[in-house]
Amino acid sequence: MNTEKQFDAVIEHCKNIFVKKTIDYGTAWRVLRTISVVDQIFIKALRIRNIQNLQQQKIDDDVQSEFAGIINYALIGLIQFQINNAIVEDLSVKAASKLYDAAVVATKETMLNKNHDYGEAWREMSQESFVDLILMKLLRIRQILNNDGRTLISEGIDANYIDIINYSVFALILIEEGKHKV
């Protein structure tokens, strides 16, 4: 098990989707405000939770594609956070890809540092826990937004997005390894 290589493989798959959708749709996501990005992730996480609880689904998109969507929307959230510009401008595929890569670097660095300190405890976690933690992080972001983006002692919006990405990457790794059901 090489977590770094597994992380890179998951992100490569997600970036491939991101680039193809950017070619298809442009960067229409630039219009999304933070709360809208949070709501998109919330919908995907809640759908996974419902599939977990009901043990069935009626729409073809599988759990893996929902986790990949969460990763891409959280990366979009980080990109929007980095740009921090209310002007809605279309970005080229190259520019969007470069911003995506920069957001991934910060996310991967956080993952590696936390894995060092926590000893990859995530490998023993359930898929349900990942989804619950993602939903909790989304509720935290909503509260931070209600506090006008300010926190007293807590992590900010960007750190919560990073955790959401990493939880989703971990879930996809464990699905790939056959440790989590699809």
N, C-alpha and C positions, 0 to 999 in steps of 0.2 A: 504494500500500500504506500503510494507516494501521494500524499495529499496535495502537494503543490502541482503535480502533473494532472491529478484528477480535477483540481480547481480550474486549471488552464483549459482542459478539455471541455468542461461544462461551459465556461465563458466563451470559448471558441464557437460552440454550438449556438449559444445565445446571441453572440455578435453576428453570426451568419444570418440569423433571423432578423436582427436589428437592421443590418445593412440592406437586406432584400426588401424589408418593409420601407426603409428610407428611400430606396430606389422607386418603389411602387407609389408611396404616399408623400414623399418629401419629408420635411421635418414639421409636419402639421402639429406634432406634439408640443412645439414651441409655444402654442397658445395656452397650454395647460398651466394653471396656477398650482401651487403646492397642494392645496386641498383636493384638487381634481386628480392629481397623481396619486395621492393617498387613497382616494375613493376607488380608483382603478385597481390598485393593489388590494384594497379591502374586498372588492367584489371577487377577485381571483382567490384570495385566501379563504373567504367564506364559502366559495364553491368547493374548494378542496375539503374543507371541514364538513360540509354537507355530504359529499361523496363518502368521506370516512365514516360519518354517522349512519348514513342510509345503506352503505355498502352497495350502491348502485348509482348509475348515471344514465341520463337520456340524451345528452349531447356528446358528440364524438370526441371533442377535445379532451385528452386524457390529463391525468394529474401531472405528469411530467411537463406537458405543454403549459399548464397553469403555473407551475413553479418557474419555468423559463420566462413566462410573461411577467411574473413578479420581479424576477431579476432585471429584465429589461426596463420595466416601469420604474423600479427603484434607481437604476442607473440614469434614466431620464430625469428623475427627481434630483439626483446629485448634479447632473449636468446643468439643470435649470438653476439649482442652488449656486453653482460655480459662476454661471453667466451673470446671475443677479441683475437682470436687465428686463424691465417691463415691456420693452419694445419687442414686438413679435416679428422676428425676422427668419426667413428661410435660410437654412444652412446647407452647404453642399454636402454630398455624401462623405467626401474626404474630411471636411471640417467636423461633421457629426461623429465620424469614426475616431478622429483624433481626441475629441472630448470624451467619448466612450472609453477609449483606452486609458486616458488620464484618470477617470473615475475608477476604473478597474484596478489601477496601480495602488491607489489609496485603500481600496477594499481588500486587495490581496495582502497588502502589508499588515493591515489590521488583523486579518485572518491568521497570518503566520505568527504574529506576536501573541495573539490570544491562544493559539494552538500550543505555543511554547509554554505559556503559563498554566493553561488548563489541561495539558496533556491529551488533547484530542478527545475530551470527554463527550463531545457531540456524537462520536461513533456508537455510543451506548444509548443515545436518545431515540425516542419514538418519533415517527412522522407527525403524529398528533401534537406532540410538544413543539415541534418546529412551527406548525401552523398556529398554535396558540400564542407562541412567542412573537410571531409576525403580527398577529392581530393586536397583541399588547403594544408592540412598537408603533403600530399605526395609531392606536388610541393615544399614545404618548405624543406623537407628532401633532395630532389634533389639539391636544391640550396646550402644547407649546404655541401653536398658532393662535389659540384663544388667549394666550398670554403675550400676544404681539411679538412672538418669536423669541421671547426672553426666558431664560431659566436661571434659577438661583444657584443650584449646585449640580444640576444634572447635565447630561450630554445634550447636544443640540440636535436639530433635525438631521443634519448630515450623518452623524454617528448612528442614528436610528436607521436611516436608509442603508448604511453599510452593514449593520447587523442583519437587516432583512435580507439583503443580498446573500450574505454568508449562510444564514439559516437555509435559504432556498438552495444554494449550491450544495450544502451538506445533505439535504433531503435527496437531491438528484444523484449525488454520489452513492448514497445508501440504497437507492432504488437500483442503480446500475450494478451494484455489488450483490443485489438480490436480498438484502437485509430488510428492505421495506417493500411492502406490497405496492402494486401499481394502482 
